[in-house]
Amino acid sequence: MIKSISQLKIKLFADGAEKADILEMYKNPYIKGFTTNPTLMNRAGIKDYKAFALEILSEINDRPISFEVFSDDLEEMERQALKIANWGNNVFVKIPITNTKGIPTTPIIKSLSSQGVNLNITAMMTLDQVSQVSSTIRSNSSTILSVFAGRVADTGVDPIPLMAEAAEIIKQYPNQELLWASPRELLNVIQADSIGCHIITATSGILRKLKLLGKDLSEYSLETVQMFRADAINAGYEL
């Protein structure tokens, strides 16, 4: 049983686009990297993509950070990727596994990896996709393979066998790391660690729960009862 963060072998990445949350997570030595995406940035009200990225990179230059391309045209994706890669040595460029028409992005993945661009291949959910990408990557670059285990689970499918097999697929490639994406609860961190995932990226809300690892459940039960009681009093409820 994992009772503390120090027992985890997996690398913890923080996922988000709120600058205050990112910098708060950066103060935590257990947070080894960061990820974001256009959806999170839009929700955070970010209007200038490049300005936001450079602002974050001015504060964080010693841990990997992933920024995503957003073109739907493969040639333009590659141009954007090369531009983003120049923002910093710690930048990983996120490339979706396909464009919105379902056209595989493997041609530009092969090209970018051969040029030494560090990549994060995102939105993968099948073993066929993992195999296809893993065999495409060249050894010139470090590559993260992001499999959306949380979204797989949302469909009623247990993601653990899939992720375990994905870890086996890429084991022969030392420049590739498997990332468990879209976790739904802290338990997913333990699950990902147990099957040999290299990285898990999670929101600050999930990462803040790491302090609960190993907590005595009887004590936690009592605290929960105390919370219910205090909230009822504060609300002024009467019967």
C-alpha positions in Angstrom: 0.0 0.0 0.0 1.3 3.4 -1.0 1.4 5.6 2.1 3.3 8.6 1.0 4.3 10.5 -2.2 7.9 9.4 -1.8 6.9 5.8 -2.4 5.6 6.6 -5.9 7.8 5.7 -8.8 5.6 7.5 -11.4 6.3 11.2 -12.3 3.5 13.6 -11.4 2.7 16.3 -13.9 0.2 19.1 -13.2 -2.5 19.8 -15.9 -4.1 23.2 -16.2 -3.9 26.7 -17.6 -4.4 28.9 -14.5 -1.2 30.7 -13.9 -1.6 30.8 -10.1 -2.3 27.1 -9.9 0.7 26.3 -12.2 3.1 28.4 -10.1 1.7 26.9 -6.8 2.3 23.4 -8.2 5.8 24.5 -9.3 6.7 25.1 -5.7 6.1 21.4 -5.0 9.2 19.4 -5.7 7.1 16.3 -6.4 5.6 17.9 -9.4 8.0 17.0 -12.2 6.3 18.7 -15.2 3.3 20.4 -16.6 0.7 20.0 -19.4 -2.0 22.2 -20.8 -4.2 22.3 -24.0 -6.2 24.9 -25.9 -9.5 23.8 -24.2 -8.1 24.5 -20.7 -6.5 27.8 -21.9 -9.8 28.9 -23.4 -11.6 28.1 -20.2 -9.0 30.1 -18.3 -9.8 33.1 -20.5 -6.4 33.2 -22.2 -6.6 35.3 -25.4 -2.9 35.3 -26.5 -1.6 31.8 -26.8 2.1 32.6 -27.3 2.2 35.4 -24.7 0.7 33.0 -22.0 3.2 30.3 -22.9 6.2 32.6 -22.8 5.0 34.1 -19.5 4.9 30.6 -17.9 8.2 29.6 -19.5 9.8 32.7 -18.0 9.0 31.3 -14.6 9.5 27.6 -15.3 12.5 26.6 -17.4 13.7 23.5 -15.6 10.8 21.0 -15.9 9.0 19.8 -19.0 5.9 21.7 -20.2 3.7 20.6 -23.1 2.0 23.1 -25.4 -0.3 21.9 -28.2 -0.6 22.8 -31.9 -4.2 23.7 -33.0 -4.2 23.7 -36.8 -6.2 21.0 -38.5 -3.9 21.0 -41.6 -0.9 18.7 -41.1 1.6 20.9 -42.9 0.5 23.9 -40.8 0.7 21.6 -37.7 4.3 21.0 -38.4 5.0 24.7 -38.9 3.3 25.5 -35.5 5.2 22.6 -33.8 8.6 23.9 -34.9 7.6 27.4 -33.7 6.5 26.2 -30.3 9.6 24.0 -29.9 11.7 27.1 -30.1 10.1 28.7 -27.1 12.3 26.7 -24.7 14.5 23.7 -24.2 12.0 22.2 -21.7 9.1 22.5 -24.2 7.3 19.4 -25.5 5.0 19.9 -28.4 1.6 18.2 -28.2 0.4 16.7 -31.5 -3.0 15.1 -31.6 -3.1 11.5 -32.9 -5.3 12.6 -35.8 -6.8 15.8 -37.1 -10.5 16.5 -36.8 -11.1 14.5 -40.0 -9.5 11.4 -38.6 -6.4 11.7 -40.8 -3.4 10.2 -38.9 -0.6 12.7 -37.9 2.1 10.0 -38.1 3.8 11.6 -41.1 4.5 14.8 -39.2 5.3 12.9 -36.0 8.0 11.1 -37.9 9.3 14.3 -39.4 9.3 16.3 -36.2 11.0 13.5 -34.1 13.7 13.1 -36.8 14.4 16.9 -36.4 14.8 16.4 -32.6 11.6 18.0 -31.5 10.4 16.7 -28.1 6.8 15.6 -28.6 3.7 14.7 -26.6 1.3 12.7 -28.7 -2.1 13.3 -27.3 -5.7 12.1 -27.4 -4.8 8.4 -27.9 -7.2 5.8 -26.6 -6.4 2.5 -28.4 -3.5 0.1 -28.5 -3.4 0.3 -32.3 -2.7 4.1 -31.9 0.1 3.4 -29.3 1.7 0.8 -31.6 1.5 3.0 -34.6 3.0 6.0 -32.9 5.7 4.1 -31.0 7.0 2.5 -34.2 7.0 5.9 -36.0 9.0 7.9 -33.4 12.7 8.4 -34.2 15.3 8.2 -31.5 16.3 11.9 -32.1 13.7 13.2 -29.7 12.1 12.4 -26.4 8.4 11.5 -26.8 5.5 11.3 -24.4 2.6 9.0 -25.4 -0.5 10.4 -23.7 -3.3 7.8 -23.5 -6.6 9.2 -22.1 -7.3 6.5 -19.6 -9.9 8.6 -17.9 -11.9 8.9 -21.0 -11.6 5.2 -21.7 -13.0 4.6 -18.2 -15.9 7.0 -19.0 -17.1 4.6 -21.6 -17.4 1.8 -19.1 -14.1 0.1 -20.1 -11.4 -0.7 -17.5 -8.3 1.2 -18.7 -5.8 -0.7 -16.6 -5.3 -3.7 -19.0 -5.0 -1.3 -21.9 -2.4 0.9 -20.1 -0.4 -2.1 -18.9 -0.1 -3.4 -22.4 0.7 0.1 -23.7 3.6 0.2 -21.2 4.8 -3.1 -22.6 4.6 -1.9 -26.2 7.0 1.1 -25.6 9.3 -0.7 -23.1 11.8 -1.3 -25.9 12.1 2.4 -26.7 14.1 4.3 -24.0 13.2 7.7 -25.5 9.4 7.1 -25.1 7.3 7.5 -21.9 3.7 6.5 -21.3 1.5 9.1 -19.7 -1.9 8.3 -18.1 -4.1 11.3 -19.0 -7.4 12.5 -17.7 -7.4 10.8 -14.3 -10.7 11.1 -12.4 -9.5 10.4 -8.8 -6.4 9.9 -6.7 -6.7 6.2 -7.0 -5.7 6.5 -10.7 -2.3 7.7 -9.6 -1.8 4.5 -7.6 -3.1 2.4 -10.5 -0.9 4.1 -13.0 2.1 3.7 -10.7 1.4 0.0 -10.2 1.4 -0.9 -13.9 4.5 0.9 -14.8 3.3 4.2 -16.4 6.1 6.7 -16.5 3.9 9.8 -16.0 0.4 10.8 -14.9 -0.9 14.3 -15.4 -3.7 15.6 -13.1 -5.5 18.7 -12.2 -4.4 20.6 -9.1 -7.6 19.4 -7.4 -6.5 15.8 -7.7 -2.9 16.5 -6.9 -3.8 18.3 -3.6 -5.4 15.0 -2.4 -1.9 13.4 -2.4 -1.7 14.4 1.3 -4.4 11.8 2.0 -2.2 8.9 1.0 -2.1 6.5 3.9 -4.6 8.4 5.9 -6.3 6.4 8.7 -9.8 5.6 7.4 -11.4 5.6 10.9 -10.0 9.1 11.5 -11.2 10.2 8.0 -14.7 8.8 8.8 -14.8 10.9 12.0 -13.7 14.0 10.2 -16.4 13.5 7.6 -19.1 13.2 10.3 -17.7 16.4 12.0 -17.8 18.2 8.6 -21.5 17.3 8.1 -22.3 18.4 11.7 -20.5 21.7 11.3 -22.1 22.5 8.0 -25.6 21.8 9.3 -24.9 24.2 12.3 -23.4 26.9 10.0 -26.5 26.6 7.7 -28.8 27.1 10.7 -30.9 24.0 9.9 -33.7 23.2 12.3 -36.4 20.5 12.4 
